[in-house]
């Protein structure tokens, strides 16, 4: 089992930045690829970014490219999502997820999920 706890969400104005964190416990963290997803009210859960277990490989949704950066600190069992130049359309609950070995972009491919952290961006 892997337990994931997100933090760092909040309410900000458009153009601001937030840094989300996801703390993991339970297994060898570096064995797990990590992903960030988000879900707005009434919408599907969408892929945002993913990172390999060692941190060398990252992948972003088009909506995140150039504004968001995913990173991880395996010594601290934590993955981060730095979000810059936030827009109202970024408003959603943000979830981190874990899966063994290789990252993926489909929510169904992940085995473990946190409970999410709310991000609200006002114009």
trRosetta pair geometry for C-beta under 8 A, 3 or more apart (Angstrom, degrees):
i j d omega theta_ij theta_ji phi_ij phi_ji
1 26 5.0 -96 100 -166 70 143
1 27 7.3 171 76 -34 34 106
1 112 7.4 123 -167 -103 56 128
2 24 5.9 -17 -173 -162 104 105
2 25 7.3 151 -158 75 57 38
2 26 4.5 -172 -111 68 40 132
2 27 5.2 -63 -81 20 91 110
2 32 6.6 73 -102 -76 162 161
2 98 5.1 -66 107 70 156 150
2 111 7.5 85 32 98 118 104
2 112 4.2 -71 71 -65 106 177
3 24 6.9 148 78 -155 53 51
3 25 4.9 -16 58 61 102 90
3 26 5.2 126 6 -33 79 125
3 112 7.6 -112 -82 -173 18 130
4 22 5.6 -4 -168 -177 101 105
4 23 7.3 153 -153 77 49 45
4 24 5.5 -14 -99 -99 73 76
4 96 5.3 -142 177 87 135 103
4 97 7.2 -140 20 -100 174 28
4 98 6.3 177 -62 -13 131 113
4 112 5.9 132 -13 138 118 106
4 113 6.4 -107 53 155 133 19
4 114 3.6 -99 112 -64 102 90
5 22 7.0 158 76 -155 38 56
5 23 5.0 -17 60 57 94 95
5 114 5.7 156 -95 -134 18 118
5 115 7.4 2 -123 23 59 95
6 9 7.3 46 137 -24 111 107
6 20 6.2 -13 -164 -175 102 107
6 21 7.0 152 -154 85 52 50
6 22 5.0 -22 -95 -98 70 80
6 94 6.5 -176 -172 99 154 87
6 95 6.8 -123 -36 -129 149 36
6 96 5.5 155 -79 4 104 103
6 114 4.5 128 -20 123 94 154
6 115 7.0 -141 28 60 100 62
6 116 5.9 -14 43 -151 143 14
6 117 4.1 -131 123 -19 116 109
7 20 7.2 157 82 -157 39 62
7 21 5.1 -15 62 61 88 97
7 22 7.8 168 19 -82 66 37
7 23 7.4 18 7 -5 111 103
7 117 6.0 151 -112 -89 16 147
8 18 6.1 132 152 170 95 97
8 19 5.5 -91 -163 97 141 56
8 20 4.2 177 78 -115 129 41
8 21 5.0 118 -28 9 130 78
8 117 6.2 72 55 135 62 164
9 18 6.9 42 -125 176 36 148
9 20 6.5 29 -61 -103 68 100
9 93 8.0 -17 -110 -136 160 54
9 94 6.4 173 -85 33 116 110
9 117 3.4 179 -16 149 123 100
9 118 4.8 134 145 67 148 43
9 119 4.7 -115 -142 -65 96 66
10 18 6.2 -177 41 -116 97 129
10 118 7.8 98 -62 92 14 78
10 119 7.0 13 46 -119 41 59
10 120 7.4 -91 130 38 35 81
11 120 4.3 -15 -109 71 78 111
11 121 7.9 -177 -154 -76 52 28
11 122 6.9 29 -176 -13 94 108
12 16 3.8 -123 169 73 127 145
12 17 7.8 -132 -176 47 166 21
12 18 6.1 -153 -14 -52 148 109
12 86 6.0 74 87 62 126 149
12 119 7.8 -26 19 -165 103 82
12 120 7.4 148 23 85 57 61
12 121 5.8 -19 72 -110 82 70
12 122 7.5 -170 95 24 35 78
13 16 5.3 102 61 -23 67 118
13 121 7.3 54 167 -161 12 69
13 122 5.8 -48 -112 69 53 85
13 123 7.9 74 -160 -147 71 9
14 86 6.3 -134 -135 96 44 73
14 87 5.8 35 -136 -124 100 42
14 88 6.0 -38 -81 -40 113 77
14 121 5.7 85 -83 168 62 105
14 122 6.8 -106 -27 93 80 39
14 123 5.1 25 -22 -116 134 50
15 85 5.9 -21 -133 -134 46 55
15 86 6.8 -55 22 51 13 66
16 86 5.4 -27 66 33 68 116
16 121 7.5 -167 47 -127 100 95
17 82 7.2 -5 -172 -176 111 80
17 83 6.2 164 -154 91 62 59
17 84 4.7 -12 -105 -108 105 61
17 85 7.5 14 -78 -17 79 38
17 86 6.8 166 -94 -19 30 102
18 83 5.0 -1 59 58 80 109
18 86 6.6 41 5 -57 99 142
18 119 6.3 -172 62 -126 163 115
19 80 6.1 -15 -175 -166 97 110
19 81 7.2 163 -158 81 50 48
19 82 5.1 -13 -110 -105 86 67
19 83 7.2 -175 -84 21 36 72
20 36 7.2 112 85 -127 141 136
20 80 6.6 148 82 -161 58 54
20 81 4.2 0 54 53 108 99
20 83 7.0 44 -6 -9 99 112
20 94 5.7 -82 -109 108 162 147
20 96 7.7 175 139 -51 121 109
20 117 6.2 169 -134 64 110 138
20 119 7.6 -66 -69 -64 121 124
21 78 5.7 -19 -166 -168 100 117
21 79 7.5 145 -159 80 51 43
21 80 5.6 -21 -102 -103 64 74
22 34 7.0 165 81 -167 139 134
22 36 7.7 -163 -26 -91 141 90
22 78 6.5 149 74 -157 50 63
22 79 4.7 -14 57 60 107 90
22 80 7.5 -163 18 -74 77 30
22 81 7.9 50 -14 -9 106 97
22 96 3.4 14 -110 2 158 167
22 114 6.0 -134 -139 -29 105 150
23 76 7.9 -73 -122 145 86 87
23 77 6.3 59 -163 108 66 94
23 78 5.3 -24 -99 -100 62 89
24 29 5.1 129 86 -114 131 108
24 32 7.3 -160 -165 61 164 146
24 34 7.8 -117 -49 -97 141 126
24 77 4.6 -126 65 170 83 97
24 78 7.0 -174 12 -83 81 36
24 79 7.3 47 -21 -2 115 95
24 98 6.6 91 -118 -65 135 146
25 77 6.4 75 -77 147 54 153
27 31 6.6 -74 137 51 110 125
27 32 7.1 98 89 -36 117 122
28 31 4.5 70 92 -7 102 114
28 32 7.8 157 96 -12 62 89
29 32 6.1 -71 -166 34 43 107
29 53 8.0 158 133 -154 55 85
29 72 8.0 -174 149 177 117 126
29 74 5.5 175 95 -145 114 76
29 77 4.3 -167 -61 -122 154 78
30 53 4.9 86 173 169 56 98
30 54 6.4 48 -164 -84 102 54
30 74 4.5 38 -75 -144 99 138
31 53 5.8 -28 -163 -137 7 143
31 100 6.1 -21 145 -135 96 79
31 101 7.5 -24 174 -59 71 48
32 53 5.9 127 60 -105 26 96
32 98 4.3 1 176 -167 138 108
32 99 6.5 137 -155 65 84 23
32 100 6.1 -60 -104 -95 66 41
32 112 7.9 -32 -146 40 146 124
33 50 6.3 26 165 179 108 107
33 51 6.8 -178 -159 89 72 45
33 52 5.4 -42 -110 -128 96 39
33 53 5.6 -71 -67 -49 57 73
33 98 7.2 149 78 -154 46 56
33 99 5.6 -21 61 67 95 80
33 100 7.5 45 15 132 84 11
33 101 6.5 -24 -13 95 109 33
33 102 5.7 11 -31 155 151 15
33 103 3.8 -151 174 -69 137 67
33 104 7.4 110 99 -2 141 67
34 50 6.7 174 93 -151 46 64
34 51 5.4 -6 60 56 90 91
34 70 7.7 -172 96 179 102 126
34 72 6.3 128 32 -82 141 133
34 79 4.4 -145 129 -74 163 164
34 96 6.2 -9 -173 -172 105 105
34 97 7.0 150 -158 79 57 47
34 98 5.6 -24 -102 -99 71 71
34 103 7.3 -36 51 -103 31 106
35 47 6.7 -57 -175 -138 125 87
35 48 7.6 134 173 51 80 75
35 49 7.0 175 -152 93 61 44
35 50 4.1 -21 -102 -100 84 92
35 51 7.8 176 -81 18 44 61
35 96 7.0 156 84 -157 46 56
35 97 4.7 -18 62 62 95 98
35 98 7.8 -174 21 -75 75 28
35 99 7.5 17 -2 8 112 102
35 103 6.0 132 -68 -153 97 100
35 104 7.0 -62 -54 63 145 60
35 105 7.5 168 -131 -108 141 38
35 110 6.1 -113 39 -81 126 136
36 48 4.3 -54 103 68 95 120
36 49 4.9 16 43 51 108 84
36 50 7.4 -157 20 -72 64 49
36 70 6.3 -160 1 -101 121 120
36 79 7.7 -158 -55 128 97 122
36 81 4.8 65 -81 -75 164 142
36 94 6.2 -6 -171 -173 103 102
36 95 7.1 153 -156 82 53 47
36 96 5.6 -32 -98 -100 67 68
36 97 7.7 170 -87 18 21 80
37 45 5.1 37 156 169 131 100
37 46 6.2 162 -162 81 82 36
37 47 5.7 -48 -106 -101 84 36
37 48 5.8 176 -107 1 24 93
37 94 7.3 159 85 -155 42 55
37 95 4.9 -17 64 63 92 98
37 96 7.8 159 21 -97 73 21
37 97 6.2 26 0 -6 113 122
37 107 5.9 58 -107 -94 163 100
38 45 7.2 173 87 -154 24 64
38 46 5.7 -23 63 61 74 89
38 48 5.4 70 -8 -53 100 124
38 90 7.6 -52 180 -167 171 62
38 92 3.8 81 172 105 109 144
38 93 6.6 160 -154 79 66 42
38 94 4.9 -27 -98 -99 90 66
38 95 7.0 171 -87 17 35 75
38 119 7.6 -50 -130 39 125 121
39 43 6.3 -176 -162 83 64 84
39 44 7.0 -102 -123 133 91 27
39 45 4.3 -39 -76 -99 110 70
39 46 7.0 152 -84 12 54 72
39 92 5.6 150 67 -172 27 109
39 93 5.3 -19 60 57 87 93
39 95 7.1 25 0 -6 104 116
39 116 7.7 -58 37 -119 107 145
40 43 4.4 30 66 32 88 128
40 91 6.3 75 -116 99 105 75
40 92 4.3 -74 -69 -98 68 95
40 93 7.9 169 -83 15 29 68
43 46 7.3 -20 137 -25 116 109
43 92 7.9 -67 63 -115 124 114
45 95 7.0 -19 -151 31 124 135
45 107 4.9 63 94 -72 123 153
46 61 6.9 51 154 -99 103 164
46 92 8.0 -68 40 -147 105 167
47 50 7.3 -33 -164 -34 109 106
47 61 5.3 150 103 -63 84 116
47 105 4.3 -2 -101 -165 168 81
47 106 7.4 -50 -57 -70 124 23
47 107 7.4 -147 -65 -52 79 73
48 60 7.4 -28 155 -148 51 69
48 61 5.5 -74 -133 12 28 121
48 63 7.5 -71 -127 78 69 105
48 64 5.2 103 -173 -59 74 145
48 68 6.6 -58 169 117 105 169
48 81 7.0 29 118 -139 136 144
48 94 7.3 -9 -11 -136 160 99
49 58 6.7 -6 -175 -173 102 99
49 59 6.8 164 -155 86 57 51
49 60 4.9 -11 -105 -107 88 71
49 61 6.9 -99 -60 6 56 79
49 64 5.4 -125 -56 127 101 163
49 68 5.8 -142 -41 119 139 125
49 69 7.9 130 -145 -174 166 13
49 70 4.0 -180 133 -37 133 131
49 81 6.3 150 49 -120 132 107
50 58 6.9 165 87 -153 51 55
50 59 4.9 -4 55 55 95 97
50 70 6.9 123 55 88 5 172
50 103 3.6 136 155 -176 130 139
50 104 7.0 174 -117 48 164 27
50 105 6.7 -115 -16 -82 138 64
51 55 5.9 5 171 -121 119 53
51 57 7.0 149 -156 87 50 57
51 58 5.0 -14 -101 -102 77 81
51 59 7.9 -170 -72 21 40 67
51 70 4.8 -153 -43 126 115 120
51 71 7.0 131 -97 -113 161 17
51 72 5.6 176 108 -18 148 116
51 79 6.6 176 46 -140 132 120
51 103 6.5 134 54 -71 16 145
52 55 6.5 -119 72 -32 78 12
52 56 5.9 -32 61 51 130 70
52 57 4.0 58 -15 51 126 98
52 58 7.5 -108 1 -63 79 46
52 102 7.1 -28 -118 -132 90 52
52 103 5.9 -102 -79 -18 55 108
53 74 7.9 60 169 -96 66 130
53 101 7.2 -57 -28 -135 129 20
54 57 7.9 63 63 12 89 82
54 74 7.6 -33 -130 -42 40 147
55 58 8.0 3 -170 -57 52 95
55 71 6.8 38 -148 -158 114 61
55 72 5.0 -141 -92 52 107 101
55 74 7.1 -122 -30 -30 120 108
57 103 7.2 -157 106 14 108 124
58 70 5.5 166 -141 65 120 106
59 103 6.3 177 27 102 120 139
59 105 7.1 -88 117 -72 133 105
60 64 4.4 -131 -170 87 107 109
60 65 4.7 140 104 -74 134 72
60 68 6.5 158 -135 74 124 103
60 70 7.4 180 -84 0 89 111
61 64 4.8 81 58 10 81 104
61 65 7.3 -133 93 -26 41 83
61 105 7.7 128 -76 -145 86 117
62 65 5.8 -39 -147 7 36 117
63 89 7.8 -112 -155 118 127 117
63 90 8.0 164 157 -93 116 80
64 67 6.2 -120 -163 62 44 91
64 68 3.9 -47 -165 37 98 127
65 68 7.7 -36 -54 42 16 84
67 83 6.6 24 141 -157 93 62
67 84 5.3 -144 -165 68 68 76
67 85 5.0 -103 -130 60 109 104
67 86 7.8 135 173 -77 128 42
68 81 6.1 -11 -168 -174 110 91
68 82 6.6 155 -157 83 54 56
68 83 5.1 -10 -105 -104 88 69
68 84 7.3 -173 -78 23 40 70
69 80 8.0 6 103 108 81 99
69 81 7.4 159 79 -156 43 45
69 82 4.4 -4 55 55 95 108
69 84 8.0 30 -1 -3 96 105
70 79 6.9 -1 -171 179 93 103
70 80 6.9 160 -153 85 46 59
70 81 5.5 -15 -99 -102 73 72
70 82 7.9 -159 -71 22 26 73
71 79 7.3 172 92 -156 39 61
71 80 4.9 -9 62 57 85 106
71 82 7.2 23 9 -7 109 107
72 78 6.8 173 -153 96 65 49
72 79 4.4 -27 -100 -105 92 74
72 80 6.9 -177 -84 14 39 75
73 76 4.3 16 109 36 118 106
73 77 7.8 -31 93 21 76 21
73 78 5.1 6 52 60 97 93
73 79 7.9 -170 22 -81 61 34
73 80 7.6 47 -7 -17 93 109
74 77 7.0 36 -160 -78 40 41
79 96 6.0 149 73 -146 122 140
81 94 7.0 -135 62 176 153 143
81 96 7.9 -162 -22 -83 119 102
83 86 5.7 55 140 -79 110 99
83 90 6.9 138 -175 -175 138 151
83 119 7.5 22 60 -143 166 154
86 90 5.0 -106 -158 52 84 150
86 119 7.6 -130 -144 171 139 121
86 121 4.6 -148 143 -108 114 139
87 90 5.1 112 58 -11 68 100
87 121 6.1 93 102 119 20 152
88 91 5.9 -18 -178 -15 53 114
88 121 5.0 -150 -99 100 36 97
88 122 6.6 38 -102 -133 95 18
88 123 4.9 -29 -54 -53 130 95
89 121 7.8 -38 33 67 31 128
90 119 6.3 -55 133 121 94 128
90 121 5.1 51 63 2 97 144
91 119 6.3 -152 -128 105 42 75
91 120 5.2 35 -130 -129 103 49
91 121 5.1 -134 -62 30 85 79
92 118 8.0 -151 115 -144 30 55
92 119 6.2 6 56 57 58 97
93 116 4.1 25 169 174 110 138
93 117 7.0 151 -158 70 69 24
93 118 5.4 -38 -101 -94 72 62
93 119 7.5 153 -107 18 22 73
94 116 6.2 146 71 -153 36 79
94 117 5.5 -27 60 62 91 80
94 118 7.8 158 14 -103 77 12
94 119 5.5 41 -17 -7 116 118
95 113 5.8 -6 179 -162 125 100
95 114 5.7 180 -154 63 73 85
95 115 7.7 -139 -117 103 93 11
95 116 4.6 -43 -80 -89 81 85
96 113 7.5 158 87 -149 46 53
96 114 5.0 41 51 8 82 124
97 107 7.1 175 -55 -141 170 68
97 110 3.7 19 159 178 129 159
97 111 7.9 136 180 44 93 43
97 112 6.4 156 -158 84 62 55
97 113 5.0 -17 -103 -98 88 71
97 114 7.4 -124 -70 8 50 75
98 110 6.4 109 60 -162 26 101
98 111 6.4 -52 93 59 72 86
98 112 4.4 -9 52 60 100 109
98 113 8.0 -158 19 -66 71 35
99 102 7.7 -32 103 73 110 46
99 103 7.3 125 57 -120 109 38
99 104 6.2 -6 50 16 156 111
99 109 6.0 -14 -84 136 166 79
99 110 4.6 -115 -48 -122 109 56
99 111 5.1 123 -108 2 71 91
99 112 7.6 -180 -69 23 50 77
100 111 7.1 24 -10 4 82 141
104 109 3.7 -59 101 102 159 150
104 110 6.8 -157 60 -54 112 75
105 109 7.7 48 49 33 32 137
106 109 4.6 91 72 -8 92 107
107 110 6.2 -60 -166 25 45 109
110 113 6.6 94 118 -67 123 86
114 117 7.9 -9 121 -22 131 84
